[in-house]
Amino acid sequence: MTLIVDSGSTKTSWCFAFLPDTKSADGARTVTTEGLNPAVMSAEEVEEKIAKALNHCLQSLSISAADVDNVFFYGAGCIAGRAGVVSESISSILVDAKIYVADDLLGAARALCGHKSGIACILGTGSNSCLYDGENIVAHTPALGYVLGDEGSGAVLGRKFLNAVLKQTLPENIRKRFLQESGLDMAEVINRVYRSPAPNRFLASMSKYIHGYLDEKEVRDIVIDNFEDFIRNNILAYGDEFRTINVVGSIAYHYKEQLTEAASRNGFQIGKIIKSPIEGLIEYHMS
């Protein structure tokens, strides 16, 4: 049995599949647990979270640790120096398994492009992008996080929207509707962004309101502008060979129309858009 893991800051998907016998994600069994980011966690925290999540998966699916032969773990924050912490945490439970750990961007590229070359991106709570040769990442514009970068992400979209609400550059009807529906005011926004944990998740959570206001031109413009910033500041660096952008993530999935418009304005087209990389990763590791 093979375990394929897609781990982001918000959630982690643990997919158990009998590869190469499994022909699609329909034949696999997946459990979702809380997010994990080793780059901003201590080794003890990583070990504790992985042990809790993995034991939960094994128990809920009635799978023995001895049945898992291979693990492919793709995760946010699995950068050099932190991948080993993840590998050791998994191996303490799956003692007989061969374990491969890579960052979530390579997982996204393999899910989107398979064994073909192309541009692969993540547009979720955060954002990222790369040029992929069908096996590995060959060029990468640093994402820099939601303070310095992360253009196109849910966090930056939320930041732009809240800026427009609180600085009163949006029409009054939109502002009033949002403030009433969300129950937020300026003091609470400041508290959530500057004094509470996970401000990026709070900012990205504004998407549930923004998506409901897409019939308003001013809100659509904010969404499109966010995607255009992503393309100009990240994708143009990969040159002219590839003009198709493939994307995974909830923001890309729910704002397909606006993403397509932003790409068209900058001479690109949108190829594959998927909400989650799991199915694509199963297909990649099957072949």
N, C-alpha and C positions, 0 to 999 in steps of 0.2 A: 504494500500500500504506500502511496505517495501523499504527503501533506504539502499543500501549496498555501502559503499565507500571504495575504495582502494587508499590510498594517499601515494605517495612517494615524494622524494625531487625534482624529475623532472616533474612529472605530477600526477593529481588526477582524478580518474574515479568515477563518480557518477551514480550508476545503480538503476533505479526505477523499481520495480517488484511487481506484485500482488502475493505474496507468501501466502499460498502454492500452488496457482493455476498455477503459472508459472512452466513449466516443464523443461525449459532449458534457457540458456542465450539468445536464439533467441526470446523468448517472453518478454524480458526485454528491457528497453530503457536506453541507456547510453550516458552521456555527459562527455567529457574530458576537464579539466581546468588545470591551471598551478599547479606546485608542491607546497607542504606545509610541513614544518618541525617545529613543535612547540618547539622543544628542542633548536632551535637556533633563535627563533623569540620572540618578546615581545608579551604580551597578546593582546595589541592593534593591532599589525600586524596580529595576528592569527584571531582575530575577524573580522578585515577588509577584509582579504582574503576569509574567509569562507562566510561572508555575500555576498560579490561580486560574488563568484562562485555559491553559492546555489541559490541566486536570479536569476542568469543567467540560471541555470538549470531549475528552475520552470517556468520561462518565455518562454524559448525556447521549452519546452515540453508541455506548456499550462497545467501545473499541479498546483493545489491549495495546499498551505501549509497544509491546514486542511485535505487533503487526505492522508497525510503521517502518519502512525500509529507507525512505528518502524524504528529506525536507527541503523545500525551496521557499525561503523566507525573504519576501521583498518588503522593506519597511522604510517609512519616513524616519530620518535620523540615523540610519544605518551607514554612517560615514566611516572613513578609515579610523581605526582605534575604538570604534563602538560596536562594529559587527561581531567582534569576538565575544563581547559580553552577551549578545543575543544567542550566539552559537552555543556558548557554555551553558546558558540558562536552559536551552532546549535539550541539550545533550544530558543534562542531569536527570531528565525524565525519560527521554527517548534514547536510552543508552546505546542501542544497537544501530541507530539510524545514521546515515550519511547526511550531513547538514550543509546546505549552501545558503549563505546570507548575502543579500545585495540591497542597494537602496531602492526606494519605490519608483524612482524615475526609470531605472532599467526594467523593472516590472511593467511599468506603463508602456514602454517602448516595445517590449516583447509581446504584450497583450494586443497592442494596436497594429503593429507592423509584422508580427510573426518573424519570418526569416528574410524579409525584404527590407531594404533600406528606406529611410524617410525621416520626416520630422515628427516627433512625438512629444506631446505636452500633457501636463496635469493642470486642470483648472477646478479646484475644489476650495476648501478652506484656505489653502495656500496655492501657489502656482509654481510651475517648473517647466523646463523644456530642454530638448536635446536633438542632436542629429545622430541618427542610429544607422549602423551599417548592416543590419540583419542579424547581428550577434551581440555587439557591444556598442556603447556610447562613444562616439568619436569627436563630438564637439558639444559644448555645454555653456550656456550663458548663466552665470550665477543668479539664483533667484533672490537672495539677500533678505528674505523674510518680509513680513508685512510693514515693518517700519521703514526699511530702506528700499524695498522692491515689491515683489509679489504682485506686480500688475496683473490684471485679469482675474485675480482670485476673489473669493467670496469675502475675505477680510477687507480687502481694498475697496471692493464694491460697497460694503457696509460703511466703511470710513467715508467714502465720497458722498454717499447718500445722507449720512448723519450730518456731515459738514454742511450740505445744502439745506437740510432741515433746520439746523440750529443757527445758521447764518442767514436764514430766511431768504435764500435765493430760489427756492421752489415756490410755486403758486400756493397761496394761503389754503386753498381747499385740500391740496395734497398734504400739507403740513398738519392741518387740523385732523384730517382722517388718520394719519399715521400716529400722531401723539395720542389720539383717543384709543385706537386699536391696540397700540403697544403698551400704553400706560407709562411710558417713559417721559422724563423731562430732562433738562440740561444737567441738573445736579446728579441724577441717576446715571446718565450716560458717562459723565466725567468719572464717577465712582467706579463704574464697570470697566472703563478703559484704563484708568490709571491706578486704581487701588485694589482691584480684584484679580484673581487668577484667570488665566486663559482669555485675555482680552481679544485675541484673534478669533476665538470661537464666538464670542459675543458679537463682534463686528460681522462675522459671516452669517450669524443667525438673523440679521436684518433682511437676508434674501427672501425669507418667507413673506415679508411685507412688500418688498420691492417687486417681486414677481406679480403680485396682485395689482400693481399700479402701472403695468406696462402699456395700458391704453392711454396713459398720459405721456405726451411727447417729451416733456422735460425729464421724466424718469427713464424713458428709453434712451435718451441721449447720454445719460450718466452710464448706463449699462454698456452702450456701444463705445463710448469714450474709454471706459476701463479696458475693454478688449483691444481697442486700437493702441492704447499705451503698451499692452502686452506684446502685440505684434511688432511695433516699432522698436521697443527697447530690448526685445529678446529674439524674435524670429528672424528679423532682417540680418542679423549677424551670421546666419548660416548660408548666405550667398544665394545665388539664383538657380542652382541646379534643381532644387525641389520647391514647387509652388503649391503643394498640398499639405495642409496641416491636419494631423490626426490628434484627437484629444480624448482623454479620459477624465471623468470627474463630474460631480453634481452640478457645478455652475455651468459647465459646457453643455451638459445634458438638458438642463432646464431653460437655458437661454440660447438654444440653437439658432433661432432666427436672428438674434442680435449679433451673435458670434459670426454667422455667415455674412452679415452685412459689413461688419468690421473687417473681415478678411477680404471681401470683394473690394472695399475702398482702398486696400493696400496691395492689390494685385495677387492675392492668394485665393485659394478655394479650400473649403473644408472637406476632408475625406471622411474617415471613420470617427464617429462620436459614440462612446460607450460610458455608461454610468459607473461601472465597476470593472476592474481588470480581470476578475477571477476566471470568467469563461475563456477569455483570450489566452490567459496563462495556461489553462488546461490544454487548449489546442496547441500552444507552443511546445509544451513538454510532452505531448503525445507524438509530435512529428519527429 
